[in-house]
Amino acid sequence: MIINNSKKQESMEKHERIVSVRFSGHGHYKVTISYYGKEYTATITDMTLIDNYKDDNPVISDLNWLYKIVKRKSVPSQV
């Protein structure tokens, strides 16, 4: 059985599309999200969002806000 990735991507929640969060310098993190098969990366300086992401029980609304910020600020990653 073949699963269409685009339909699977549509059914994923925004907070599930956050691929990675990497430290990139003092107070800066590079956050990568997946959006319709492409990865987008942006540098985030809002430490409250990063702390909430790394929390044991993150709040979904904070993760969705982090996703929206990365989507707004980013450019597609070159693969």
C-alpha positions as a Markdown table, in Angstrom:
| # | Residue | x | y | z |
|---|---|---|---|---|
| 1 | Met | 0.0 | 0.0 | 0.0 |
| 2 | Ile | 1.3 | 3.4 | -1.0 |
| 3 | Ile | 0.7 | 6.3 | 1.4 |
| 4 | Asn | 0.6 | 9.8 | -0.2 |
| 5 | Asn | 3.0 | 12.0 | 1.8 |
| 6 | Ser | 1.1 | 15.2 | 1.1 |
| 7 | Lys | -2.1 | 13.8 | 2.7 |
| 8 | Lys | -0.1 | 12.6 | 5.6 |
| 9 | Gln | 1.5 | 16.1 | 5.9 |
| 10 | Glu | -1.9 | 17.7 | 5.9 |
| 11 | Ser | -3.1 | 15.6 | 8.7 |
| 12 | Met | -0.1 | 16.4 | 10.9 |
| 13 | Glu | -0.5 | 19.1 | 13.5 |
| 14 | Lys | 1.7 | 22.1 | 13.3 |
| 15 | His | 3.6 | 21.2 | 16.5 |
| 16 | Glu | 4.4 | 17.7 | 15.0 |
| 17 | Arg | 6.1 | 19.4 | 12.0 |
| 18 | Ile | 9.0 | 20.8 | 14.1 |
| 19 | Val | 12.0 | 18.8 | 12.9 |
| 20 | Ser | 14.9 | 20.1 | 14.9 |
| 21 | Val | 16.0 | 22.8 | 17.3 |
| 22 | Arg | 19.8 | 23.4 | 17.4 |
| 23 | Phe | 21.8 | 25.8 | 19.4 |
| 24 | Ser | 23.6 | 28.3 | 17.1 |
| 25 | Gly | 25.1 | 30.9 | 19.4 |
| 26 | His | 24.5 | 32.9 | 22.5 |
| 27 | Gly | 20.7 | 33.3 | 22.7 |
| 28 | His | 20.1 | 32.0 | 19.2 |
| 29 | Tyr | 18.6 | 28.7 | 18.1 |
| 30 | Lys | 18.1 | 27.4 | 14.5 |
| 31 | Val | 14.7 | 25.8 | 14.3 |
| 32 | Thr | 13.8 | 23.6 | 11.3 |
| 33 | Ile | 10.2 | 22.8 | 10.3 |
| 34 | Ser | 8.7 | 20.5 | 7.6 |
| 35 | Tyr | 6.1 | 22.0 | 5.4 |
| 36 | Tyr | 4.7 | 20.0 | 2.4 |
| 37 | Gly | 7.9 | 18.1 | 1.9 |
| 38 | Lys | 10.3 | 21.0 | 2.2 |
| 39 | Glu | 12.3 | 22.0 | 5.2 |
| 40 | Tyr | 12.5 | 25.6 | 6.4 |
| 41 | Thr | 15.0 | 26.9 | 8.8 |
| 42 | Ala | 15.1 | 30.2 | 10.8 |
| 43 | Thr | 17.1 | 31.6 | 13.6 |
| 44 | Ile | 15.0 | 32.2 | 16.7 |
| 45 | Thr | 16.0 | 34.5 | 19.6 |
| 46 | Asp | 12.8 | 34.2 | 21.7 |
| 47 | Met | 14.1 | 32.0 | 24.5 |
| 48 | Thr | 10.7 | 31.6 | 26.1 |
| 49 | Leu | 9.5 | 29.7 | 23.0 |
| 50 | Ile | 12.7 | 27.6 | 23.0 |
| 51 | Asp | 12.3 | 26.8 | 26.7 |
| 52 | Asn | 8.7 | 25.9 | 26.3 |
| 53 | Tyr | 9.7 | 23.6 | 23.4 |
| 54 | Lys | 12.3 | 21.8 | 25.5 |
| 55 | Asp | 9.9 | 21.5 | 28.5 |
| 56 | Asp | 8.8 | 18.0 | 29.5 |
| 57 | Asn | 5.2 | 18.9 | 28.9 |
| 58 | Pro | 5.2 | 21.6 | 26.3 |
| 59 | Val | 2.0 | 23.7 | 25.7 |
| 60 | Ile | 0.7 | 23.0 | 22.2 |
| 61 | Ser | -0.2 | 26.6 | 21.6 |
| 62 | Asp | 3.4 | 27.7 | 22.2 |
| 63 | Leu | 4.7 | 25.0 | 19.8 |
| 64 | Asn | 2.2 | 26.2 | 17.2 |
| 65 | Trp | 3.4 | 29.8 | 17.7 |
| 66 | Leu | 7.0 | 28.6 | 17.3 |
| 67 | Tyr | 6.0 | 26.9 | 14.0 |
| 68 | Lys | 4.3 | 30.0 | 12.7 |
| 69 | Ile | 7.3 | 32.2 | 13.5 |
| 70 | Val | 9.7 | 29.9 | 11.7 |
| 71 | Lys | 7.4 | 29.7 | 8.7 |
| 72 | Arg | 7.2 | 33.5 | 8.5 |
| 73 | Lys | 10.9 | 34.2 | 8.9 |
| 74 | Ser | 12.5 | 31.3 | 7.0 |
| 75 | Val | 13.7 | 30.4 | 3.6 |
| 76 | Pro | 13.6 | 26.8 | 2.2 |
| 77 | Ser | 16.7 | 24.7 | 3.1 |
| 78 | Gln | 18.8 | 23.5 | 0.2 |
| 79 | Val | 18.9 | 19.8 | 0.2 |
